[in-house]
Amino acid sequence: MSLIRPDEEWMAIFQEQQQSGLSIARFCKQNQLAPKTFRRRQKRMEEQNTQGFVKVEQTVTEALPPQVIHDRCILQTSQFTLDFPTGVSTLWLDG
């Protein structure tokens, strides 16, 4: 009987493997995972992340005084951080 893991669990597994410094084969052996399944899920997740858009939600933790000017824009997901000056041309971002 195979175990079906949700995408969130796979993301945590991929991150744990990267942080462990172990090869995929060694990590899978230590964690009783099939290397073939690990690589297949990893490839599928990478393909999903290159298709479509990433939903960005805005949260306000505190009101800033009007005189404060931010000169950077930072977008962060579980996989990457995009940090750029707020004045950057949209032509550069369209890439």
MODELLER restraints for C-alpha pairs under 7 A, 6 or more apart:
rsr = mdl.restraints
at = mdl.atoms
rsr.add(forms.Gaussian(group=physical.xy_distance, feature=features.Distance(at['CA:17:A'], at['CA:27:A']), mean=6.29, stdev=0.5))
rsr.add(forms.Gaussian(group=physical.xy_distance, feature=features.Distance(at['CA:24:A'], at['CA:35:A']), mean=6.73, stdev=0.5))
rsr.add(forms.Gaussian(group=physical.xy_distance, feature=features.Distance(at['CA:25:A'], at['CA:35:A']), mean=5.88, stdev=0.5))
rsr.add(forms.Gaussian(group=physical.xy_distance, feature=features.Distance(at['CA:28:A'], at['CA:34:A']), mean=6.16, stdev=0.5))
rsr.add(forms.Gaussian(group=physical.xy_distance, feature=features.Distance(at['CA:28:A'], at['CA:35:A']), mean=5.76, stdev=0.5))
rsr.add(forms.Gaussian(group=physical.xy_distance, feature=features.Distance(at['CA:71:A'], at['CA:85:A']), mean=5.70, stdev=0.5))
rsr.add(forms.Gaussian(group=physical.xy_distance, feature=features.Distance(at['CA:71:A'], at['CA:86:A']), mean=5.52, stdev=0.5))
rsr.add(forms.Gaussian(group=physical.xy_distance, feature=features.Distance(at['CA:72:A'], at['CA:83:A']), mean=6.84, stdev=0.5))
rsr.add(forms.Gaussian(group=physical.xy_distance, feature=features.Distance(at['CA:72:A'], at['CA:84:A']), mean=5.61, stdev=0.5))
rsr.add(forms.Gaussian(group=physical.xy_distance, feature=features.Distance(at['CA:72:A'], at['CA:85:A']), mean=4.31, stdev=0.5))
rsr.add(forms.Gaussian(group=physical.xy_distance, feature=features.Distance(at['CA:72:A'], at['CA:86:A']), mean=5.05, stdev=0.5))
rsr.add(forms.Gaussian(group=physical.xy_distance, feature=features.Distance(at['CA:73:A'], at['CA:83:A']), mean=5.70, stdev=0.5))
rsr.add(forms.Gaussian(group=physical.xy_distance, feature=features.Distance(at['CA:73:A'], at['CA:84:A']), mean=5.41, stdev=0.5))
rsr.add(forms.Gaussian(group=physical.xy_distance, feature=features.Distance(at['CA:73:A'], at['CA:85:A']), mean=5.93, stdev=0.5))
rsr.add(forms.Gaussian(group=physical.xy_distance, feature=features.Distance(at['CA:73:A'], at['CA:86:A']), mean=5.46, stdev=0.5))
rsr.add(forms.Gaussian(group=physical.xy_distance, feature=features.Distance(at['CA:74:A'], at['CA:81:A']), mean=6.93, stdev=0.5))
rsr.add(forms.Gaussian(group=physical.xy_distance, feature=features.Distance(at['CA:74:A'], at['CA:82:A']), mean=5.59, stdev=0.5))
rsr.add(forms.Gaussian(group=physical.xy_distance, feature=features.Distance(at['CA:74:A'], at['CA:83:A']), mean=4.36, stdev=0.5))
rsr.add(forms.Gaussian(group=physical.xy_distance, feature=features.Distance(at['CA:74:A'], at['CA:84:A']), mean=6.58, stdev=0.5))
rsr.add(forms.Gaussian(group=physical.xy_distance, feature=features.Distance(at['CA:75:A'], at['CA:81:A']), mean=5.70, stdev=0.5))
rsr.add(forms.Gaussian(group=physical.xy_distance, feature=features.Distance(at['CA:75:A'], at['CA:82:A']), mean=5.02, stdev=0.5))
rsr.add(forms.Gaussian(group=physical.xy_distance, feature=features.Distance(at['CA:75:A'], at['CA:83:A']), mean=6.44, stdev=0.5))
rsr.add(forms.Gaussian(group=physical.xy_distance, feature=features.Distance(at['CA:76:A'], at['CA:82:A']), mean=6.24, stdev=0.5))
